[in-house]
Amino acid sequence: MAQFSDLLHRTLFRTISLLTPHRQSLVLRRYFDWWHRSPDPWLLATSPYEQRKYEETLKALPDRSYRTIIDVGCSEGVFTRMLANARPDAEITGVDISETALTRARRHAPSVRFLQADLFSLTGRYDLVVCSETLYYLGSRLEDASERLCGLLGPEATLLSVHPWPEARRLHRFFDASLELAAEQVVEDTDRPFAISLYFR
Ligand SMILES: C[S@@+](CC[C@H](N)C(=O)[O-])C[C@H]1O[C@@H](n2cnc3c(N)ncnc32)[C@H](O)[C@@H]1O
């Protein structure tokens, strides 16, 4: 059943991605504002599964300092907050297409800068780029999205991408082609396996 709903989900977002980029952005913004009409629609703050994923993700980060970090597709900033606690010296930016999600994120993490933007419009250079559970919304524009994320990497920067396994193989394939895969951890002892992939520029 989960596979059928995943298929419907992917088909919906693939169809949206066939619109012009401008319309895709408008539709995604409306959709995700509607999706966030009630707080924490994916239970990111309370689900033990999500907490474990966040903890494993933090553990996967290299032991080096990052001056600037961007978390793309941050929703209400649950993981962004954890990052801010783990890396108190970093300047952290959380980005999401939904302003509704960000209004809550700002309340919970006043020290983080939260920015409403479509991933495709992002510019700048960061030492660490995080993208978790977001690429499957971009449908046929996955390659453009991956290029945009790679373009945010400054010199010697790190990209951290976390997505369901084995779908992560497909979702991360453009990173595989243009960056150096430094480490990949697949967590399989759960009913929703996921991969944490770490790339260096
Ligand atoms: C499932 S949530 C992931 C939240 C968080 N990264 C995590 O792993 O817990 C996906 C988020 O991606 C955002 N999103 C989807 N398409 C986007 C786009 N084109 N640009 C920016 N954010 C987008 C959605 O609004 C949503 O909040």
The ligand as an SDF file (V2000), in Angstrom:
LIG
                    3D

 27 29  0  0  0  0  0  0  0  0999 V2000
    9.3240   16.4880    3.8220 C   0  0  0  0  0  0  0  0  0  0  0  0
    9.8200   18.1510    4.1400 S   0  0  0  0  0  0  0  0  0  0  0  0
   11.4980   17.8710    4.6690 C   0  0  0  0  0  0  0  0  0  0  0  0
   11.8410   18.6650    5.8970 C   0  0  0  0  0  0  0  0  0  0  0  0
   13.2730   18.5060    6.4040 C   0  0  0  0  0  0  0  0  0  0  0  0
   14.2650   18.7450    5.3700 N   0  0  0  0  0  0  0  0  0  0  0  0
   13.4890   17.1480    7.0040 C   0  0  0  0  0  0  0  0  0  0  0  0
   14.1990   16.3200    6.4190 O   0  0  0  0  0  0  0  0  0  0  0  0
   12.9700   16.8900    8.0710 O   0  0  0  0  0  0  0  0  0  0  0  0
   10.0920   18.7900    2.5010 C   0  0  0  0  0  0  0  0  0  0  0  0
   10.0870   20.3250    2.4510 C   0  0  0  0  0  0  0  0  0  0  0  0
   10.5550   20.7280    1.1640 O   0  0  0  0  0  0  0  0  0  0  0  0
    9.9020   21.9420    0.8340 C   0  0  0  0  0  0  0  0  0  0  0  0
   10.0130   22.1270   -0.6220 N   0  0  0  0  0  0  0  0  0  0  0  0
    9.4500   21.3980   -1.6170 C   0  0  0  0  0  0  0  0  0  0  0  0
    9.7860   21.8750   -2.8140 N   0  0  0  0  0  0  0  0  0  0  0  0
   10.5920   22.9540   -2.5800 C   0  0  0  0  0  0  0  0  0  0  0  0
   11.2600   23.8710   -3.4290 C   0  0  0  0  0  0  0  0  0  0  0  0
   11.1500   23.7970   -4.7740 N   0  0  0  0  0  0  0  0  0  0  0  0
   12.0070   24.8460   -2.8730 N   0  0  0  0  0  0  0  0  0  0  0  0
   12.1240   24.9500   -1.5100 C   0  0  0  0  0  0  0  0  0  0  0  0
   11.5030   24.1060   -0.6570 N   0  0  0  0  0  0  0  0  0  0  0  0
   10.7430   23.1180   -1.1810 C   0  0  0  0  0  0  0  0  0  0  0  0
    8.4780   21.7280    1.3350 C   0  0  0  0  0  0  0  0  0  0  0  0
    7.7920   22.9180    1.5530 O   0  0  0  0  0  0  0  0  0  0  0  0
    8.6970   20.9280    2.6180 C   0  0  0  0  0  0  0  0  0  0  0  0
    8.6450   21.7560    3.7620 O   0  0  0  0  0  0  0  0  0  0  0  0
  1  2  1  0
  2  3  1  0
  2 10  1  0
  3  4  1  0
  4  5  1  0
  5  6  1  0
  5  7  1  0
  7  8  2  0
  7  9  1  0
 10 11  1  0
 11 12  1  0
 11 26  1  0
 12 13  1  0
 13 14  1  0
 13 24  1  0
 14 15  1  0
 14 23  1  0
 15 16  2  0
 16 17  1  0
 17 18  1  0
 17 23  2  0
 18 19  1  0
 18 20  2  0
 20 21  1  0
 21 22  2  0
 22 23  1  0
 24 25  1  0
 24 26  1  0
 26 27  1  0
M  CHG  2   2   1   9  -1
M  END
$$$$
